[in-house]
Amino acid sequence: MIKVIVFTDLNLAFFTRKKYGSGPATAEFPGTRSVKDLIESLGIPHVEIGSVEISGSCSNEKLSLTDLITQDCRLNVLSVEAARSTGHYAAEFPSPGDAGFIFIPDVHLGRLAVNLRMLGFPADYSNSRSDEELARLADSAVNGLKAIVLSCDRGLMMRRCIKYGMVVRSREPVRQTIEVLQRFGLSGRAAPFSLCFNCGGLLEDAGALDNLSDAEKNSLPLKVRRLQDEYRRCTSCGQLFWKGSHYRSLAAKAAGIISAAAG
């Protein structure tokens, strides 16, 4: 039997505390086992791992998730946040503010998806997408963008085909949004009200009421036509947007999320 003692930081203790308390976790197994399988057997999804090192008397050897454990050892496992702060962030994971990614929240995170779009971050969301469909989508590019899966389901996030992702801790949508921005270093890149709330398409200036088509004008409530003279249009679904009575509260919400994530 091989015995491995695993030390984690406080961020990863979220996954191990219930079973192992505040101390290190211990795993015993026959034969060999990959680093990924070993750590996930403790309840920690691979997308949450920033770096792994074998703790030795003289030096620490860095390991990849595909490396095999063949003998008794001690592992130091850092979360994405801790690894980033110490400069040991694994190169194969997205760095803060990386472009070329799109968020894919699971079926239970619809309000998070809307919040991300409100802040200008693309989110591909469907309230009828199965875990299998989500996993297949995560394994391919979405409109040329790499997928970052968001879910509260740690079992889903252990699937090998999901390379980039995050286990969302909170159950409250605003707090969830703050968590995502902090994880991926996005507070400084927010562009509120630049994407469609409904589909995530890019918004463009549609001009004044006179610039709208007759069908668009007729779709607007009479009060809106009387009071609003500045509109934006989604380039994907055609939805019109304007600064109605709800705009100030939404702007305050967006500013509060950005501020909390930056702090």
N, C-alpha and C positions, 0 to 999 in steps of 0.2 A: 504493500500500500504506500502511496505517495501522500505526504502531508504538506499542505500549503497554508501558511498563515497570511492573511490579507489585511493590510492596513489601509484605511480610506480616510478622506477628509470629511468635514462636516456636511458638505453638499451631498456626498454619496451615502452618508449615514442615513439620509432620508429613506433609502431602500433597504438598509440592513439593520436598522435600529430595533425593529420589532422582534427579529429573530435572535440577533446577536448582542443587543444592548449597545453600550457606548464603547465597548472594547473591539479588538480585531476579530475578524471572522476566520473560521478554520474549516478547511475542506480536506477530505481524505478520499482517495479514489485509486483503483488499480490501473496499471498500464500508464498511458500518457493521455494528456488532454490539452486542447488548445487554450490559449489565454482567454479568448472570447467565451468559450463554453464554460470554463472554470468560473470566471467572474459573473457570468450570467446565472450560473447555478446558485449564486449568493443573492440573486434578485436585482442585480445591477445591469440594465440594458447597455449594450455596447455603444449606443449613441451618446451616452452620458460620460464616457471615459475619455479623458484628455490625454493621459499618458500612463504607462505601466513600467515599473522598474523592479528588477530583482535586487533586494537589499543585501549587500555584501559587506564584509568587514573593511575592505579597502576602497571599493568603488561600486557604483550602481549601474547595472546593465539595463539599457532600455529594451523593451520588448514590443513587438507588434501584436495585434490581436490574433494573427494566424500562427504565431510561434507556439511550439509545443512545450509543455511542462513535463520534464522527464525525471525529476528528482525533488526531494524535499527542499523547500525554499520559503522565503518570505517575500511578499510582493507589496510594493507601495503603489497604490492606485489613486491617481488624482482625477478629480472631476474636470470637465472642460474649463470651468471658471478658475479653479486653482492652478491648473496647468498653464493657462494663459497668463495668469498673474506672475508666475515664476519663470516664464519664458520657455516652458517645456511642452508647449502645445504641439500635438501631433500634426504633421504636415498634411495628412490626408483628410483632415476635417476642415470645414469652412472657417475662415478667420473672421474677426469682427468686420462687419461692413462689406464683406465680399459681394460683388455684383454677380449676376448670372444665376441667381437662385430664386425659386418660387416656393412659397409656403403651401403645404397641403394639410390643412386641419382635418381631423377625422369627423365623422358624422355628428359627434356630440359637441363640437366646438364651433358652431355656426356664428355665435355672437363674437367670438374671438376673430373669426374670419372677417366679419364686417368691420371690427375695430382696426384690424391690420390694413384693410383697404382704405378706411377713413384716413389713416396716417400715410397712405401712399405706397404701401408694400403689397406686391401681388400675392393673392391667395386664391388657389384653385379649390373651391369648396362645393360639395354636393351633399344634400341631406339624405340621399338614398344610396350613397357609395358604400359597398361592402368592404370589409377588411381586406379581402382577397383582391378586389379592384384597386384599393388604395396601395397595396403592396406592389401590384404590377405597375401602377403609375409611378411609384417611387423608384422602380428599377429602370425607368426610361426617362428621357428628357421630355419636358413639357414645353412645347413651343421653343425648343432650344435651351431651356433653363433647367438646371438640376433641381430636384425636388428635396425640400426639407419637410419631413413629416412631423406633424404636431399631434400629440395624443396624450390622454391621461392613462392609457392602457399600456402598462409596461410589458406585458406579454407580446402585444403587437410590435412594440419597438425593439423586441429581440430578434425579429425576423432578419435573416441574413441579407435579404435583398434591399433592406432599408439602410442605406449608407449614412445619410444625413438625417438628423431628427432631434427631437427633444421631448422628454416626458414632462408635460405641463403639471405642475404641482397643485396650484390653486384651482378651486371650482368657481371662482368669481371672475367674470369676463375681463373687467378692467385690470385686476391683478394679474390675470393670465397674460394680457397684452404687455404689461410692464415686464413680466418675466421673460417673454420672448425678445423684447427689445434689448434687455440687459444681456441675455445670453449671446446674442449675435451682434452686440455693439452698434445698434441701429438708431439710438436716440438722436444722433447728430445728422441722420440722413432722412428723417421724416419729411414728407411733403404732403401735409394735410389737404384733403379735398382735391387731389389730383387724379384719383381713380374712382370708377363707378362703384357705389356701395353694393349694387345688385350682382354685377358680373365680374368686376375687377378690371374692366376695360379702361383705357386712357380717356380722360375728359378733355374736350377741346372747347374753346370759346365759340358760342353759337350766336353771340351778338345780342342785339335788342329784339324786341317782340316782332318788329317788322321784318327781321331777317329769317324768321321761322317759317316753315311751310304751313299751308292752311290746315293740314292734318295735325301738326304740332300745336298750332294755336288753339284749335278746337278741343285738344286733349287737356288744355289747362283750365283750371277753375277760373271763373270770371274774376274773383277777387285777386288772384295771382296776376292775371293779365292787366288789371288796373294798377296794381302796386309795384310789380316787378318789371324792370326793363333791362335786365342783364341775365343771360342764361348760359349754361354750359351743357354740352351734349356728349354722351358716351359714344366713342368711335366704334364700339363693338355691338351694343344692343340698342342704341339710339335713345336711351332714357334721357330726359331733360332734368336739369337741376338748377335751382336758384336759391338765393339767400332768404329763406322764409323765416317764420317766427322761431323755428327750431335751430336756426344756424348758430346763434350766440351760445346756446347750451352745448351744442356739438363742438364748437370751437374751444370752449372752456374745457370740455372733456378731453379733447385732443391735447391741449396745452398741458393739462394736469398729468396725463399719461407720459408725455415726453419729459416733463420736469422730473417726475418720480423715477423714470428709467435712467435719467442722466445722473440723478443724485445717488 
